[in-house]
Amino acid sequence: PQVYLIDLEFGCCSAHTLPELTDGQSFHLALAREDCVYFLGGHILSTDCRPPRLFRLRVELLLGSPVLSCEVFNEGLSITSAIATSVGSAHEYMILGGYQSESEKRMQCTYVSLDDVGIRMEPREPPQWSSEISQSRTWFGGSLEKGSALIMIPSEGNPAPPDAHYFYQVSFQQEGDA
């Protein structure tokens, strides 16, 4: 895979190959602060695994040519298809949902903070999931407004039409926001 840098001001693009990104892992969450992009989670199709790796891509925009570097850490999250919603300051997020494996949903929540030092992740108490969410095989969704996410699950019962879905809004409140 290649990393593309797109300069919207001058209308140009450059492609960069990084040796750390060559094992076929797809990435599922990207969070950025200043000159760093953090890739969390992902899936390697050839081995059907979700390694708990974290990639930090640093981009230095020097005159003439950008310099890219990539570091790999083994302290990431083993997830795919998760949702990141902004909470607190501009660089604080709550990660929820997604999958730990092909058939196992990730029911935990993780608080992520990006600062001058790097990235910090802490497990947080998940919401009280409804029985429909807990028992469904699939779920997906996206971030809404600050501290809020929308989760959708297909209805999986005989009385419901085949294309019916349940929608749930999950809200996170930071201390001091009450």
Summary of the structure (lengths in Angstrom):
residues: 178
radius of gyration: 18.3
end to end distance: 44.3
largest distance: 63.7
contacts: 446
relative contact order: 0.13
helix: 4%
strand: 48%
